[in-house]
Amino acid sequence: MAAYAGAIGASILCLWILSDLWKADLRFPLISMDGDAIFAEGVFFKGMIDNPWYLDNKWLGAPFGLNMRDFPIPELLVLGVAKALTFFTKNHNLIRNLIAIASYPLIAATSLHVMRRLGIRYVIALCGSLLFAFLTFHNVRISAHIMYGVGYFTVPFATLLSLELFEDGPLFIRARSGKWFEWVGDRDTWRAVAWCVVMGLTGSAYYPLFSCYVLMIAGVFAAFHHRSLWPWLRSLCMQGFVGLGLFAALLPTIVHEQVHGHSATIVRDPRAAEEYGLKIVQLIIPGAGHRLGALRHLGDFYNRVAPLVTENRTAYLGFIGIVGFLYLIFVLMRGKARDSRLHSLSVFNIAVLLLGTIGGFSSLISFLVSDKIRSYNRISVYIAFFALLALALLAERAAATWANTLRKRTMFGIAFFGLLCVGLWDQCAVDVDYGALKQQYLADEKFVAQIEGQLPPNSAIFQYPYFPFPEHGPLAQLPEYALMIPYLHSKSLRWSYGAIKGRRGDAWIAGVAAMPAAEAVDKLALAGFAGIYVGRGGYADHGASLEGALAPLLGKPSIISSNGDRSFFSLSPRVAALRSKLGPDEFRQRQLDLLSPMYLAWRDGFYPPERFGQSERAWCQSKGRFVIENPSSRAKHVVLDVDLRVERPPATLRLQSDLFSRKINMDRKSYHLSDGFDVPPGEHFVTVETDSRRGTPDDTMRDLRIAFTGARMEVASH
């Protein structure tokens, strides 16, 4: 335990020095709050304070709330820790900062454990584990992608299990006379099972899948080496337990999609594997800033002129990691090594490189199997550990031969301490102005506090401009997820931003945002909203047109932020006027009708709808289904109108549901469907099947069979 305490203490000391933590206040952000950092802060950390779990958040996506099951984050370990911390503090900044800080000693301890199990002496293992904990990848990703900054502590476990496959341990299963095989439940096997399950529970799908890939390579390689299928079968067992943990993390989404259908919330493109792939040059050239001016300018120049520079710029291995990476390539080319583990690491190294690199196996997987995983550059942490572990094994062999006296061991330790200092200086170039971050945070907090001072608790605020959530990108000068910032400071208000796209709440918000100001104001007042928030940066004219349309209806903004980039209009006078005009009963009935409109959406088998002009078109494959939802408490008679189109008639279309059934013979390209039927409360799925041949040959990325254009439902009198 003293060895691990030393690693934990050393990692915290290094972080304290390298990040100037003595200047920081952990109650406030330690990172710039933009992009994915806002998302993580709002959905995970504050969301877990305000709600039982992050999957449901009643304070976002008003009026219906946020349901995150369509955007799964398979990360039970880190989120479980975050939830546990909410019982001790309600400060989401503190929770996030503690998890980010704890990730450094966690990674250092796990890598130290693995290196020690491989017989590497403490001083070498400690230096290697600290360098691995302070990778440039970690220092940069811990801000925007905290799950990936924490979750790579499982990489050493995957590496150790892969190496052990060559030594017949852990066994998992083995041959037995009279049986196909038997389970080996010894201590090493159960340890491996525990590690595999942990690997599946963390890493947001990326690290579990990458670890399975390394285990697969190890199993195949060992099977050929030993001329036996048992290593491969044991590798499959390990991958199965990793998959078990990942399945547990994804289970809420799986159940949700079985009940409510698959929504194309997140659309991936197979080409994204190229855009977010790994580049070998980025392992060698720093891409996220460097303390040395010449290297910093080189990295900046490359990032500015080279194509396909994205988040992959964080893959830099550092001076020491680069040496280990090149050495493993040399071992592979040489074909042998005195230590069989080095040869195994060289195989893992090239296999991982072939998967992650742009145009590598990742592209084949993305185009031929699944495009759900796109950021293969994140596999760089595996290359980094292989490289550092290889150098640690070399150093251990050198120490065993040379450091045979106290004087030489002392010199050896001093040399490694010097290498550690150089390596940390090289890898860590984070420069954060904690004071500026705190000042900005307090300014945002003051603006939201002024809004809360004008409104009663549980009031809903409608936010302009309409900003699809999640993964939409910036809007004019408004960064992605910027509309979630008010929620971070809110104690008792509900906000419209955060309704998951492709579901009813998002459609309702988008519809209101598209209305003329006068119509939108009345609908928002009837729906129970108490104010309007304008993110001026989301408009080319800084919100002047919108505020000019709102001013005659609501007066001038009652609150404007200190930097002038946000404004707030109170709806309270308009709500009071409508209540007085309509009376309580009619006001309530109109509110119910407004909050429970009929809803139609495209689900399994449909591509995300495309807009052209005032219409919307959704393409379907040969099989699919769409949903008709009646969220009210009474049945409604509905007339469905939709234009159908196939590019290569003739074709047959079958529509089947509990609401209606139709068979349409399309002997021409277009057909107008108009059907009336009763819709009871709840969701009703309409199955679509067509034998139409694939159309639009210029669109090679999608299987387009039939288009549904301008679909609309009108509620008729029963």
MIROZA-730200 format. One line per field, with one value per residue (C-alpha): x, y, z; residue number from 1. Coordinates in Angstrom, 1 decimal, always signed. Layout:
N
X	X	...
Y	Y	...
Z	Z	...
n	NUM	...
//
This chain:
718
X	+0.0	+2.9	+4.0	+0.5	+0.4	+3.7	+2.3	-0.9	+1.1	+3.6	+0.8	-1.0	+2.2	+3.0	-0.5	-0.2	+3.0	+2.3	-1.2	-0.7	-3.5	-2.6	-4.1	-7.4	-10.7	-12.3	-15.7	-15.4	-14.5	-10.9	-11.4	-12.9	-16.7	-17.4	-18.5	-18.5	-17.3	-20.7	-22.5	-20.7	-21.2	-24.9	-26.0	-23.8	-22.7	-25.4	-28.0	-27.1	-27.5	-31.0	-32.3	-32.0	-29.9	-28.6	-31.0	-33.9	-33.7	-36.9	-35.0	-33.9	-36.0	-39.0	-41.9	-41.4	-37.9	-34.8	-34.6	-31.0	-31.7	-31.5	-27.9	-26.4	-23.3	-22.2	-20.1	-21.4	-18.2	-17.5	-21.2	-21.6	-18.8	-20.3	-23.7	-22.1	-20.4	-23.8	-24.6	-21.7	-21.9	-24.3	-21.6	-21.3	-18.0	-16.5	-17.7	-16.3	-13.0	-12.5	-13.1	-10.7	-8.0	-8.6	-8.1	-4.4	-3.6	-6.1	-4.2	-0.9	-1.9	-3.3	-0.4	+2.0	+0.1	+0.5	+4.2	+4.9	+3.1	+5.3	+8.4	+9.5	+11.2	+9.4	+11.4	+11.1	+7.4	+6.7	+8.3	+6.5	+3.1	+3.4	+4.3	+1.3	-1.0	+0.2	-0.1	-1.0	-4.2	-5.2	-4.2	-6.3	-9.2	-9.9	-11.5	-13.9	-14.1	-13.8	-15.0	-12.1	-9.7	-10.7	-11.6	-8.2	-7.1	-8.3	-5.6	-3.0	-5.5	-6.2	-2.4	-1.6	-4.4	-3.2	+0.3	-0.8	-2.6	+0.9	+1.6	-1.6	-3.0	-5.6	-7.0	-10.8	-11.5	-9.4	-9.9	-11.1	-11.5	-15.1	-16.2	-15.8	-14.2	-14.4	-14.4	-11.3	-12.4	-9.0	-8.0	-6.3	-9.4	-11.7	-9.3	-9.4	-13.2	-13.4	-11.0	-12.9	-16.2	-14.7	-13.3	-16.9	-18.4	-16.2	-14.7	-18.0	-17.8	-14.5	-12.1	-14.2	-14.2	-10.5	-9.6	-11.6	-9.6	-6.3	-7.5	-8.6	-5.2	-3.5	-5.7	-5.2	-1.4	-1.1	-3.1	-0.7	+2.3	+1.2	-0.5	-3.6	-7.1	-7.3	-5.7	-8.2	-11.1	-9.8	-9.6	-13.2	-14.2	-12.4	-14.1	-17.5	-17.0	-16.1	-19.2	-21.2	-20.2	-20.8	-24.3	-25.2	-24.2	-26.3	-29.3	-31.5	-31.1	-31.7	-35.0	-36.0	-35.6	-37.5	-40.5	-40.3	-38.3	-34.9	-34.7	-31.9	-30.8	-27.2	-26.3	-22.9	-21.3	-18.8	-16.4	-16.1	-13.7	-11.3	-12.0	-11.4	-8.8	-5.3	-2.3	+1.2	+2.6	+0.4	+2.0	+5.3	+4.4	+2.7	-0.6	-2.0	+0.7	+4.2	+6.5	+9.3	+8.8	+10.1	+7.9	+4.9	+5.3	+5.8	+2.6	+0.6	+1.8	+0.8	-2.6	-3.2	-2.2	-2.7	-6.1	-8.2	-6.9	-9.5	-9.4	-6.6	-4.2	-4.1	-2.3	+1.2	+3.3	+6.0	+9.8	+10.0	+6.9	+8.1	+11.4	+9.3	+7.0	+9.9	+11.6	+8.6	+8.5	+12.2	+11.5	+8.7	+11.0	+13.8	+11.4	+12.6	+13.5	+15.2	+12.1	+9.0	+6.8	+8.5	+7.7	+4.1	+3.9	+5.4	+2.5	-0.1	+1.5	+1.3	-2.2	-3.5	-1.9	-3.4	-6.9	-6.7	-4.9	-6.7	-7.6	-6.8	-9.0	-11.3	-12.4	-13.3	-15.3	-17.0	-18.0	-18.8	-19.9	-20.9	-20.3	-21.3	-17.7	-15.8	-13.1	-10.5	-7.7	-8.6	-6.7	-3.5	-3.5	-2.9	+0.1	+1.4	+1.2	+2.8	+5.7	+6.2	+5.9	+8.4	+10.9	+10.2	+11.0	+14.2	+15.2	+14.5	+16.8	+19.5	+19.1	+19.3	+22.6	+24.2	+22.7	+24.2	+25.6	+24.1	+26.0	+24.9	+21.3	+21.4	+22.7	+20.1	+17.3	+18.6	+18.8	+15.2	+14.0	+15.6	+13.9	+10.6	+11.0	+11.9	+9.0	+6.4	+7.7	+7.4	+3.9	+2.2	+1.7	-1.7	-1.9	-5.2	-6.2	-8.2	-9.0	-10.6	-12.6	-14.0	-14.8	-16.8	-18.6	-19.6	-20.9	-23.1	-24.2	-25.3	-27.3	-29.2	-29.7	-31.4	-33.8	-34.6	-35.2	-38.1	-39.8	-41.4	-39.7	-40.2	-40.8	-40.0	-37.9	-38.0	-34.6	-33.9	-32.5	-33.7	-30.6	-30.9	-29.5	-27.1	-24.2	-25.3	-22.2	-22.0	-24.7	-23.4	-21.2	-23.0	-20.8	-22.4	-24.2	-23.9	-27.7	-27.0	-24.9	-27.9	-28.9	-25.5	-26.3	-30.0	-31.5	-35.2	-35.8	-36.6	-35.1	-36.3	-32.8	-31.9	-34.9	-33.4	-33.7	-35.9	-38.5	-41.7	-40.2	-37.7	-40.4	-42.6	-39.8	-38.7	-42.3	-42.7	-39.3	-40.3	-43.6	-43.9	-43.2	-46.8	-48.0	-45.1	-45.5	-49.1	-48.4	-45.5	-47.7	-50.5	-48.0	-46.8	-43.6	-42.6	-39.9	-37.9	-34.1	-32.3	-28.8	-27.8	-24.7	-26.8	-28.0	-26.1	-27.7	-27.0	-30.7	-31.8	-34.7	-36.0	-35.9	-37.4	-40.4	-40.7	-40.4	-43.9	-45.4	-43.4	-41.5	-37.7	-35.6	-35.9	-32.4	-29.3	-26.1	-23.0	-21.3	-24.4	-24.6	-27.8	-31.2	-34.3	-38.0	-40.6	-43.8	-45.6	-47.7	-48.8	-49.7	-51.8	-53.6	-54.5	-55.7	-58.0	-59.3	-59.9	-60.8	-59.2	-61.1	-60.6	-57.0	-56.3	-58.0	-56.1	-52.9	-53.7	-54.4	-51.2	-49.0	-50.5	-50.5	-50.5	-47.0	-45.6	-41.9	-39.7	-38.1	-36.4	-35.4	-35.9	-33.1	-33.2	-35.7	-34.4	-35.9	-36.4	-38.4	-41.4	-41.6	-39.9	-38.9	-37.9	-36.4	-37.1	-35.2	-37.1	-38.4	-39.1	-41.6	-42.9	-44.8	-48.1	-48.4	-51.4	-50.2	-53.6	-56.0	-58.7	-59.0	-58.7	-59.8	-56.9	-56.5	-53.0	-51.8	-48.4	-46.8	-45.1	-42.4	-40.2	-37.6	-38.0	-41.6	-43.5	-43.4	-45.7	-46.0	-47.6	-48.5	-49.6	-50.6	-53.3	-54.7	-55.0	-53.8	-53.0	-51.5	-50.5	-49.5	-47.3	-47.2	-45.9	-43.2	-45.6	-48.7	-50.7	-52.0	-54.9	-56.4	-58.6	-58.6	-59.1	-55.9	-56.3	-53.9	-50.4	-47.8	-48.8	-46.2	-46.9	-44.8	-43.5	-42.5	-41.7	-40.2	-39.1	-35.7	-33.0	-33.3	-31.1	-28.0	-25.9	-26.4	-24.1	-24.1	-27.7	-30.2	-33.1	-36.3	-39.3	-39.7	-42.4	-42.8	-44.8	-46.4	-49.1	-51.8	-55.0	-57.3	-60.9	-64.1	-65.0
Y	+0.0	+2.4	+2.0	+3.1	+5.9	+7.2	+7.1	+8.9	+11.5	+12.1	+12.5	+15.1	+16.9	+17.0	+18.2	+20.9	+22.2	+21.9	+23.3	+26.0	+24.5	+26.7	+29.6	+27.8	+27.8	+24.4	+25.8	+27.5	+26.2	+25.2	+25.0	+27.2	+26.6	+26.1	+23.3	+19.8	+21.1	+22.9	+19.8	+17.6	+20.2	+20.6	+17.1	+15.1	+17.0	+19.6	+17.2	+14.6	+17.1	+18.2	+14.8	+11.1	+10.3	+12.1	+10.4	+12.5	+16.3	+18.2	+21.5	+21.3	+21.0	+22.7	+22.2	+18.4	+17.9	+16.3	+12.5	+11.5	+7.9	+8.7	+10.0	+7.2	+7.8	+4.3	+5.4	+4.0	+4.2	+7.9	+8.9	+6.6	+8.4	+11.8	+10.8	+9.6	+13.0	+14.8	+13.4	+15.4	+18.6	+20.5	+22.4	+20.9	+22.6	+21.0	+17.6	+18.0	+19.3	+16.5	+13.9	+15.6	+15.8	+12.3	+10.9	+11.6	+9.5	+6.9	+6.4	+6.5	+3.8	+1.4	+1.7	+1.3	-1.8	-3.4	-2.5	-3.9	-7.2	-7.4	-7.3	-3.7	-2.1	+0.7	+3.7	+2.8	+1.9	+5.1	+7.2	+5.4	+5.5	+9.3	+10.0	+7.9	+9.8	+13.2	+12.5	+15.6	+13.7	+13.7	+17.3	+18.6	+16.1	+16.4	+19.8	+19.0	+15.2	+14.3	+10.8	+10.1	+11.9	+9.6	+6.3	+5.5	+4.1	+0.8	+0.7	-0.9	-3.7	-4.5	-4.5	-6.8	-9.3	-9.3	-10.1	-12.8	-14.6	-15.8	-17.3	-19.4	-17.1	-16.3	-19.5	-18.9	-22.2	-25.3	-28.7	-31.6	-35.3	-36.2	-32.5	-29.7	-27.5	-26.5	-23.2	-22.3	-20.3	-19.6	-16.3	-15.0	-15.7	-13.9	-10.9	-10.9	-11.0	-8.1	-6.0	-6.9	-5.8	-2.6	-2.0	-2.3	+0.1	+3.0	+4.8	+5.7	+2.7	+3.8	+2.2	-1.0	-1.5	-0.6	-3.0	-5.8	-5.2	-5.5	-8.6	-10.0	-9.3	-10.9	-14.0	-14.5	-13.9	-16.3	-18.9	-18.9	-18.7	-21.7	-23.5	-23.8	-22.4	-22.0	-18.5	-17.3	-18.8	-17.3	-13.9	-14.3	-14.9	-11.7	-9.8	-11.2	-9.9	-6.5	-6.6	-7.5	-4.3	-2.2	-3.8	-2.9	+0.7	+0.8	-1.1	+2.0	+3.1	-0.4	-0.7	+2.9	+2.2	-1.1	+0.8	+4.2	+3.4	+4.5	+8.2	+9.5	+11.9	+11.4	+11.0	+9.6	+9.5	+6.8	+9.5	+10.8	+7.9	+9.7	+13.1	+12.0	+9.3	+9.2	+10.6	+9.2	+12.7	+13.9	+11.3	+13.1	+16.7	+18.5	+19.8	+21.4	+23.9	+23.3	+25.0	+25.0	+27.8	+25.9	+22.9	+25.1	+27.0	+23.7	+22.3	+25.5	+25.6	+22.0	+22.5	+25.5	+24.1	+20.3	+18.7	+16.6	+18.3	+17.8	+16.5	+14.2	+17.0	+15.7	+12.5	+13.7	+11.1	+13.3	+12.9	+9.7	+8.2	+8.8	+6.9	+4.0	+4.1	+4.1	+1.3	-0.9	-0.4	-1.4	-4.6	-5.5	-5.0	-7.0	-9.8	-10.8	-9.5	-10.9	-10.3	-11.9	-9.2	-6.6	-8.5	-8.8	-5.1	-4.4	-6.5	-4.7	-1.3	-1.9	-3.5	-0.4	+1.9	+0.1	+0.4	+4.0	+5.7	+7.6	+5.2	+2.2	-0.6	+1.9	+3.2	-0.4	-0.8	+2.5	+1.9	-1.8	-2.5	+0.5	+4.2	+4.7	+4.9	+7.7	+9.2	+6.5	+9.0	+8.2	+5.0	+7.0	+6.3	+2.6	+3.4	+5.7	+2.9	+0.3	+2.7	+3.6	+0.0	-1.1	+1.5	+0.5	-3.2	-2.1	+0.0	-2.9	-5.1	-2.5	-1.8	-5.5	-5.7	-2.4	-1.0	-3.6	-1.3	+1.4	+4.1	+2.9	+2.5	+6.1	+7.4	+5.3	+6.9	+10.4	+9.8	+8.6	+11.5	+13.8	+12.0	+12.3	+16.0	+16.5	+14.2	+16.1	+19.5	+18.3	+16.8	+19.4	+22.8	+23.8	+27.5	+28.5	+31.9	+30.8	+34.3	+35.1	+32.0	+32.8	+36.4	+35.2	+32.6	+35.2	+37.5	+34.7	+33.8	+37.4	+37.6	+34.4	+35.5	+38.7	+36.6	+34.3	+37.4	+38.4	+35.1	+32.5	+29.1	+26.5	+29.1	+28.1	+30.3	+30.0	+30.5	+32.0	+31.2	+27.6	+25.5	+21.7	+19.5	+17.7	+17.9	+20.8	+23.0	+26.8	+29.1	+32.5	+33.6	+31.4	+28.4	+24.9	+24.2	+27.9	+28.0	+25.6	+28.1	+29.7	+26.3	+25.9	+28.9	+28.4	+27.2	+27.1	+27.8	+25.5	+26.2	+25.3	+24.4	+20.7	+18.9	+16.0	+16.4	+13.9	+13.8	+15.6	+18.2	+19.4	+19.6	+21.7	+24.1	+24.4	+25.1	+27.9	+29.4	+29.5	+31.5	+35.3	+37.0	+38.0	+34.4	+32.9	+35.2	+34.2	+30.5	+30.7	+32.6	+30.0	+27.2	+28.4	+30.1	+33.1	+34.7	+34.8	+34.6	+35.9	+34.7	+37.6	+35.9	+33.4	+36.1	+37.9	+41.2	+40.4	+39.8	+43.2	+42.0	+39.6	+42.1	+44.7	+42.4	+41.5	+45.1	+46.3	+43.2	+43.0	+46.2	+46.6	+43.8	+43.8	+42.5	+42.7	+40.9	+42.9	+42.2	+42.8	+39.3	+38.2	+39.8	+38.7	+39.6	+38.9	+37.3	+37.8	+40.8	+38.9	+35.8	+37.9	+39.6	+36.3	+34.8	+37.8	+37.7	+34.0	+33.0	+30.2	+27.3	+28.3	+29.3	+25.8	+24.0	+26.0	+25.2	+21.5	+21.6	+23.6	+21.2	+18.0	+18.4	+15.4	+14.4	+12.4	+11.4	+9.1	+6.2	+3.0	+2.6	+6.4	+8.8	+12.2	+14.5	+17.1	+20.6	+22.4	+25.6	+25.2	+21.4	+18.4	+15.1	+11.9	+9.0	+5.4	+2.2	-0.9	-1.4	+1.2	+2.7	+6.0	+7.0	+8.9	+10.1	+11.4	+12.8	+14.0	+12.0	+11.5	+10.0	+12.3	+11.9	+12.7	+13.2	+12.3	+13.9	+13.0	+13.0	+9.7	+9.4	+6.7	+7.3	+4.0	+2.8	+0.6	-0.3	-1.5	+0.2	-1.4	+0.6	-1.4	-0.3	-0.6	+2.7	+1.8	-0.5	+0.4	-1.2	+1.2	+0.2	+3.0	+2.9	+6.4	+8.3	+10.3	+9.5	+11.6	+9.8	+11.2	+9.1	+9.7	+7.6	+7.7	+7.9	+6.8	+8.3	+7.1	+6.1	+4.2	+2.8	+2.5	-0.1	+0.7	-1.9	-1.4	-3.3	-0.1	-0.2	+2.0	+5.5	+8.7	+6.8	+10.0	+9.4	+6.4	+6.7	+6.0	+3.3	+5.5	+3.7	+5.9	+9.5	+10.9	+14.6	+17.3	+15.0	+16.8	+15.8	+17.7	+17.1	+16.9	+17.0	+13.4
Z	+0.0	+0.7	-2.9	-4.2	-1.6	-3.0	-6.5	-5.5	-3.5	-6.3	-8.9	-6.8	-6.1	-9.9	-10.7	-8.0	-9.4	-13.2	-13.0	-10.4	-8.3	-5.4	-7.3	-8.0	-6.0	-6.5	-6.0	-9.4	-12.9	-13.5	-17.2	-19.9	-20.0	-23.7	-26.0	-24.5	-21.1	-20.7	-21.8	-19.2	-16.5	-17.1	-18.0	-15.7	-12.7	-12.1	-13.6	-11.1	-8.2	-9.4	-10.4	-9.3	-12.4	-15.5	-17.9	-16.9	-16.1	-15.5	-15.4	-19.0	-22.2	-20.8	-21.0	-21.3	-19.8	-21.0	-21.7	-22.4	-23.4	-27.1	-26.6	-24.5	-22.4	-21.4	-18.5	-15.2	-13.2	-13.4	-13.3	-10.2	-8.4	-9.4	-8.0	-4.8	-4.4	-4.7	-1.2	+0.2	-1.8	-4.1	-5.9	-9.3	-10.0	-6.9	-8.0	-11.4	-10.2	-7.6	-10.3	-12.7	-10.1	-8.9	-12.4	-12.2	-9.2	-10.4	-13.7	-12.0	-9.5	-12.1	-14.4	-11.4	-10.4	-13.9	-14.2	-10.8	-11.7	-14.8	-12.5	-13.0	-10.0	-8.2	-9.3	-13.0	-12.6	-10.8	-13.5	-16.3	-14.5	-13.9	-17.5	-18.6	-16.1	-17.5	-21.2	-23.3	-24.2	-20.5	-19.8	-22.7	-22.8	-19.1	-19.8	-22.7	-22.6	-18.9	-19.5	-21.8	-19.6	-16.7	-18.4	-19.9	-16.5	-17.8	-20.6	-18.4	-17.4	-21.1	-21.8	-18.9	-19.8	-23.4	-22.3	-19.9	-22.8	-23.9	-20.5	-20.2	-17.5	-16.6	-17.9	-17.8	-19.6	-20.4	-22.0	-19.9	-20.7	-21.6	-21.8	-24.3	-21.7	-18.0	-16.3	-14.3	-11.3	-9.7	-8.2	-11.4	-13.4	-11.1	-11.0	-14.8	-14.8	-12.5	-14.6	-17.8	-16.3	-15.1	-18.6	-19.9	-17.4	-18.2	-21.2	-23.0	-25.4	-26.9	-24.4	-24.0	-27.8	-28.1	-25.3	-26.9	-30.1	-28.3	-26.5	-29.9	-31.4	-28.4	-28.7	-32.4	-32.1	-29.1	-30.9	-33.8	-31.5	-29.4	-32.2	-30.1	-30.1	-26.4	-26.2	-28.7	-26.8	-23.6	-25.4	-26.4	-22.8	-21.7	-24.5	-23.4	-19.9	-21.2	-23.4	-20.3	-18.6	-21.7	-22.1	-18.5	-19.3	-22.5	-21.1	-20.5	-24.1	-25.4	-23.4	-24.4	-28.1	-27.9	-26.5	-28.2	-31.4	-32.5	-33.1	-35.4	-32.7	-33.5	-37.2	-38.0	-41.3	-42.3	-43.5	-39.9	-39.2	-41.6	-40.2	-36.6	-37.2	-35.9	-37.7	-37.1	-37.4	-34.5	-32.3	-32.9	-33.3	-30.4	-31.5	-28.4	-27.6	-26.2	-23.8	-26.3	-28.8	-31.9	-31.3	-30.5	-33.8	-35.7	-34.2	-34.8	-38.4	-39.0	-37.5	-39.6	-43.0	-42.8	-43.6	-41.2	-38.0	-35.4	-31.8	-33.0	-32.2	-28.6	-29.6	-28.9	-27.1	-25.6	-26.1	-24.1	-25.5	-29.0	-28.3	-27.0	-30.0	-32.5	-30.5	-30.8	-34.6	-34.6	-32.6	-35.0	-38.0	-36.4	-35.8	-32.4	-28.9	-25.9	-23.9	-25.5	-23.9	-26.0	-29.2	-28.0	-27.4	-30.8	-32.3	-30.2	-31.2	-35.0	-34.7	-32.8	-35.3	-38.2	-36.6	-35.6	-38.4	-41.1	-43.9	-41.7	-40.5	-38.8	-42.2	-43.3	-40.1	-40.5	-44.1	-44.0	-40.4	-38.3	-38.3	-34.6	-33.5	-35.3	-33.1	-33.5	-32.6	-29.0	-29.3	-29.0	-25.2	-25.9	-28.1	-25.3	-22.7	-25.0	-25.6	-22.0	-20.9	-23.5	-22.2	-18.6	-19.5	-21.2	-18.2	-15.8	-17.8	-17.8	-14.0	-13.3	-15.1	-14.1	-10.9	-8.6	-5.9	-3.7	-5.5	-9.0	-7.8	-6.5	-9.8	-11.6	-9.5	-10.0	-13.8	-13.9	-11.8	-14.3	-17.2	-15.4	-14.9	-18.6	-19.7	-17.5	-18.7	-22.3	-21.9	-19.7	-21.3	-19.7	-18.9	-17.3	-15.9	-12.9	-12.0	-15.4	-15.3	-11.8	-12.9	-15.9	-13.8	-11.2	-14.0	-15.4	-11.9	-11.3	-14.5	-13.7	-10.1	-11.4	-13.4	-10.5	-8.4	-10.7	-11.0	-8.6	-8.2	-10.9	-13.6	-17.2	-19.5	-23.2	-24.9	-28.3	-30.7	-31.3	-30.9	-31.6	-28.9	-28.9	-31.4	-33.6	-33.7	-33.1	-34.3	-35.5	-32.6	-30.1	-29.1	-29.0	-25.7	-24.7	-23.9	-21.1	-19.2	-17.4	-16.1	-14.4	-12.2	-11.8	-8.5	-9.3	-13.0	-15.9	-19.3	-22.8	-24.1	-23.8	-25.4	-27.3	-31.0	-32.8	-30.0	-29.2	-26.9	-29.5	-32.2	-29.9	-29.1	-32.7	-33.8	-31.3	-32.2	-35.8	-35.1	-35.5	-32.3	-31.5	-31.9	-30.0	-27.0	-26.6	-26.9	-24.5	-22.0	-22.3	-22.0	-18.6	-19.5	-17.4	-19.5	-22.7	-22.7	-25.8	-26.6	-28.8	-30.1	-32.0	-34.5	-37.2	-36.1	-32.4	-31.7	-32.8	-35.1	-32.5	-29.7	-31.9	-32.5	-28.8	-27.5	-28.6	-26.9	-23.7	-23.4	-23.3	-21.8	-18.0	-17.6	-19.8	-19.0	-18.0	-21.4	-23.4	-25.0	-23.3	-22.5	-20.6	-21.2	-18.5	-19.7	-16.4	-17.5	-20.7	-18.6	-16.2	-19.1	-20.8	-17.5	-17.0	-20.6	-20.8	-17.3	-15.4	-17.0	-20.6	-19.9	-18.4	-21.3	-23.9	-22.0	-22.1	-25.8	-26.5	-24.6	-26.1	-29.9	-32.2	-33.0	-36.0	-36.2	-38.2	-36.4	-37.3	-41.0	-41.7	-42.3	-40.5	-42.3	-44.7	-45.1	-48.3	-48.3	-46.0	-46.4	-44.9	-46.5	-44.9	-46.8	-45.8	-46.5	-47.6	-44.1	-41.4	-39.1	-38.0	-34.9	-34.4	-30.8	-29.0	-25.7	-24.6	-22.4	-25.0	-28.5	-31.5	-35.1	-37.4	-41.1	-42.3	-45.5	-47.0	-50.5	-51.3	-54.0	-55.4	-58.0	-59.9	-60.2	-60.2	-56.5	-53.7	-50.3	-47.3	-44.2	-41.2	-37.7	-35.1	-36.5	-40.2	-42.9	-46.5	-49.5	-52.3	-55.8	-57.1	-60.9	-61.0	-59.1	-56.8	-54.8	-52.4	-49.4	-47.3	-44.6	-41.6	-38.5	-34.7	-32.5	-28.9	-26.3	-26.5	-29.1	-32.2	-34.7	-38.4	-40.1	-43.6	-46.2	-49.8	-52.7	-54.4	-56.0	-54.7	-56.0	-56.3	-57.5	-56.8	-53.1	-52.5	-48.7	-48.1	-49.1	-50.3	-51.3	-50.7	-49.6	-47.3	-48.0	-46.3	-43.8	-41.7	-39.4	-38.8	-35.9	-37.2	-35.2	-34.0
n	1	2	3	4	5	6	7	8	9	10	11	12	13	14	15	16	17	18	19	20	21	22	23	24	25	26	27	28	29	30	31	32	33	34	35	36	37	38	39	40	41	42	43	44	45	46	47	48	49	50	51	52	53	54	55	56	57	58	59	60	61	62	63	64	65	66	67	68	69	70	71	72	73	74	75	76	77	78	79	80	81	82	83	84	85	86	87	88	89	90	91	92	93	94	95	96	97	98	99	100	101	102	103	104	105	106	107	108	109	110	111	112	113	114	115	116	117	118	119	120	121	122	123	124	125	126	127	128	129	130	131	132	133	134	135	136	137	138	139	140	141	142	143	144	145	146	147	148	149	150	151	152	153	154	155	156	157	158	159	160	161	162	163	164	165	166	167	168	169	170	171	172	173	174	175	176	177	178	179	180	181	182	183	184	185	186	187	188	189	190	191	192	193	194	195	196	197	198	199	200	201	202	203	204	205	206	207	208	209	210	211	212	213	214	215	216	217	218	219	220	221	222	223	224	225	226	227	228	229	230	231	232	233	234	235	236	237	238	239	240	241	242	243	244	245	246	247	248	249	250	251	252	253	254	255	256	257	258	259	260	261	262	263	264	265	266	267	268	269	270	271	272	273	274	275	276	277	278	279	280	281	282	283	284	285	286	287	288	289	290	291	292	293	294	295	296	297	298	299	300	301	302	303	304	305	306	307	308	309	310	311	312	313	314	315	316	317	318	319	320	321	322	323	324	325	326	327	328	329	330	331	332	333	334	335	336	337	338	339	340	341	342	343	344	345	346	347	348	349	350	351	352	353	354	355	356	357	358	359	360	361	362	363	364	365	366	367	368	369	370	371	372	373	374	375	376	377	378	379	380	381	382	383	384	385	386	387	388	389	390	391	392	393	394	395	396	397	398	399	400	401	402	403	404	405	406	407	408	409	410	411	412	413	414	415	416	417	418	419	420	421	422	423	424	425	426	427	428	429	430	431	432	433	434	435	436	437	438	439	440	441	442	443	444	445	446	447	448	449	450	451	452	453	454	455	456	457	458	459	460	461	462	463	464	465	466	467	468	469	470	471	472	473	474	475	476	477	478	479	480	481	482	483	484	485	486	487	488	489	490	491	492	493	494	495	496	497	498	499	500	501	502	503	504	505	506	507	508	509	510	511	512	513	514	515	516	517	518	519	520	521	522	523	524	525	526	527	528	529	530	531	532	533	534	535	536	537	538	539	540	541	542	543	544	545	546	547	548	549	550	551	552	553	554	555	556	557	558	559	560	561	562	563	564	565	566	567	568	569	570	571	572	573	574	575	576	577	578	579	580	581	582	583	584	585	586	587	588	589	590	591	592	593	594	595	596	597	598	599	600	601	602	603	604	605	606	607	608	609	610	611	612	613	614	615	616	617	618	619	620	621	622	623	624	625	626	627	628	629	630	631	632	633	634	635	636	637	638	639	640	641	642	643	644	645	646	647	648	649	650	651	652	653	654	655	656	657	658	659	660	661	662	663	664	665	666	667	668	669	670	671	672	673	674	675	676	677	678	679	680	681	682	683	684	685	686	687	688	689	690	691	692	693	694	695	696	697	698	699	700	701	702	703	704	705	706	707	708	709	710	711	712	713	714	715	716	717	718
//
